[in-house]
Amino acid sequence: MRLIFQRLLLAIFGILVCGCHRPPINLEPAIVNPPAILICNMKLQWPAGMLFTHSWISWTVDGSYFQQIEVLNDAYSEHHGYVVYDDYVSTLDAHLRRPYNEGTLVTAIYGEDAKKIIIWILNNWQKYPYIHEYSYIGPNSNTFIQWLIDNASKETGIKVRDLAPSSFGRFYLRKGHVEN
């Protein structure tokens, strides 16, 4: 209970100090200057959306369509969480708008750096150590995306910005849990 309270306070502090007002996602630079990788997040539905976000990664190799990867929660499945990898997402929506909220851009990477990270993700996302586990405080969608960011950065030498403080679960693997 104490850990949850500490994380809650950290998220509130992050929202107040860092803000959650990131720009809406603009696909035009990615379409015009591929390859590109977009790390995105959005606030969850009320009331969780006051503090928590959901993260995912979208990318394009040639600007004609996007691919996307994320972890979704499914309370009806045996494992309650699963990785969703879409290998074709139209440039018209690229899953950046959700039924209840719009996505925002955490960071964008273009050119050769994006290409290296895309290749790393495609070759390694199945190695995520919690691929069949899910918890609201971690491992969750933010744990998965932060794991991709951390490991892709380490393997390619390209520094990628961490997820926002409101991304509960993002440091689940850094807090003494098994890392790949």
C-alpha positions in Angstrom: 0.0 0.0 0.0 2.9 2.3 0.8 4.4 1.7 -2.6 1.2 2.6 -4.4 0.8 5.8 -2.3 4.4 6.8 -3.2 3.8 6.2 -6.9 0.6 8.2 -6.7 2.4 11.1 -5.1 5.2 10.9 -7.7 2.6 10.9 -10.5 0.8 14.0 -9.1 4.1 15.7 -8.7 5.1 14.9 -12.3 1.8 16.2 -13.6 2.1 19.5 -11.6 5.8 20.1 -12.4 6.3 18.5 -15.8 2.8 18.8 -17.1 1.0 16.4 -19.3 0.3 18.9 -22.0 2.3 17.4 -24.8 1.5 18.4 -28.3 -1.1 16.3 -30.2 0.4 13.8 -32.6 1.2 15.2 -36.1 1.8 12.5 -38.6 3.0 14.8 -41.4 6.7 14.9 -40.5 6.8 11.1 -40.2 5.0 10.6 -43.6 7.2 13.2 -45.3 10.5 12.1 -43.7 10.5 8.4 -43.2 11.7 6.2 -41.6 10.2 7.6 -38.4 9.2 6.2 -35.0 6.7 7.9 -32.7 6.4 7.1 -29.0 3.0 8.1 -27.9 0.7 8.1 -24.9 -2.7 9.2 -23.8 -4.6 9.7 -20.6 -6.9 6.9 -19.6 -10.7 7.3 -19.1 -12.0 9.1 -16.1 -11.2 8.8 -13.2 -7.9 6.9 -13.9 -7.1 9.5 -16.6 -6.4 12.1 -13.9 -3.2 10.3 -13.1 -2.4 7.4 -15.5 -1.5 7.1 -19.1 -1.2 4.3 -21.7 1.8 4.2 -24.0 2.5 2.7 -27.4 4.9 3.0 -30.3 4.0 3.6 -33.9 6.5 3.7 -36.8 6.7 4.0 -40.6 9.4 2.8 -42.8 8.3 4.5 -46.1 5.5 6.9 -45.1 2.7 5.0 -46.8 1.4 3.2 -43.7 2.3 2.7 -40.0 3.0 -0.3 -37.8 2.3 -0.2 -34.1 3.0 -2.2 -30.9 1.5 -1.9 -27.4 0.2 -4.0 -24.5 -3.5 -4.0 -23.9 -5.4 -5.1 -20.8 -8.1 -7.7 -21.3 -9.9 -8.6 -18.1 -11.5 -11.5 -19.8 -8.3 -13.2 -20.9 -6.4 -15.8 -18.9 -3.4 -13.5 -18.5 -5.1 -10.1 -18.4 -2.6 -8.5 -20.7 -1.3 -9.1 -24.2 1.0 -7.6 -26.8 -0.8 -6.2 -29.9 1.4 -5.8 -32.9 -0.4 -4.3 -35.9 1.7 -4.6 -39.1 -0.5 -2.4 -41.2 -2.2 0.8 -39.8 -3.6 3.4 -42.2 -1.9 6.8 -42.2 -5.3 8.3 -41.8 -5.6 7.4 -38.1 -2.6 5.3 -37.2 -4.5 4.4 -34.0 -3.5 7.8 -32.6 -7.1 8.6 -31.7 -8.8 6.3 -29.3 -12.6 6.2 -28.7 -12.2 8.1 -25.4 -9.1 10.2 -25.8 -6.5 11.5 -28.2 -2.9 10.4 -28.1 0.0 12.8 -27.5 3.5 12.6 -28.7 6.2 11.7 -26.2 9.1 11.8 -28.7 9.8 11.3 -32.4 12.9 9.9 -34.0 13.7 10.1 -37.7 16.1 8.8 -40.2 18.8 6.2 -39.6 18.3 6.3 -35.8 14.6 5.5 -36.3 15.5 2.7 -38.7 17.9 1.1 -36.2 15.3 1.2 -33.4 12.6 -0.1 -35.7 14.8 -3.1 -36.7 15.6 -3.7 -33.0 11.9 -3.7 -32.0 10.9 -6.0 -34.8 13.6 -8.5 -33.8 13.2 -8.4 -30.1 9.7 -7.4 -28.8 8.9 -11.1 -28.3 11.6 -11.3 -25.6 9.7 -9.0 -23.2 9.9 -10.9 -19.9 6.3 -10.2 -18.9 4.5 -10.9 -22.2 1.7 -12.8 -20.4 1.4 -10.7 -17.2 -0.4 -7.5 -16.5 -1.1 -5.4 -13.4 -2.2 -1.8 -13.2 1.0 -0.8 -11.3 3.3 -3.0 -13.5 4.0 -4.8 -15.5 1.6 -3.1 -17.9 1.7 -1.2 -21.2 4.1 1.4 -19.8 6.4 -1.3 -18.6 6.5 -2.8 -22.0 7.2 0.4 -23.9 9.8 1.5 -21.4 11.4 -1.9 -21.7 11.6 -1.4 -25.5 13.0 2.1 -25.1 15.7 1.0 -22.5 16.8 -2.1 -24.4 16.7 -0.5 -27.9 18.7 2.4 -26.5 21.3 0.1 -24.9 21.7 -2.1 -28.0 21.7 0.7 -30.7 23.4 3.4 -28.7 20.6 5.9 -29.4 19.3 7.7 -26.4 15.5 7.8 -26.2 13.5 9.9 -23.8 11.8 8.0 -20.9 8.1 8.0 -20.5 6.3 10.6 -18.5 6.0 10.4 -14.7 2.3 9.6 -15.1 3.2 6.4 -16.9 2.7 4.1 -13.9 4.7 0.9 -14.4 7.4 2.4 -16.6 10.2 1.7 -14.1 8.8 -1.7 -12.9 11.8 -3.5 -14.4 14.3 -1.0 -12.9 13.0 -1.6 -9.4 14.6 -4.9 -8.7 12.5 -7.1 -11.0 14.1 -9.4 -13.6 15.3 -7.6 -16.7 16.1 -9.2 -20.0 
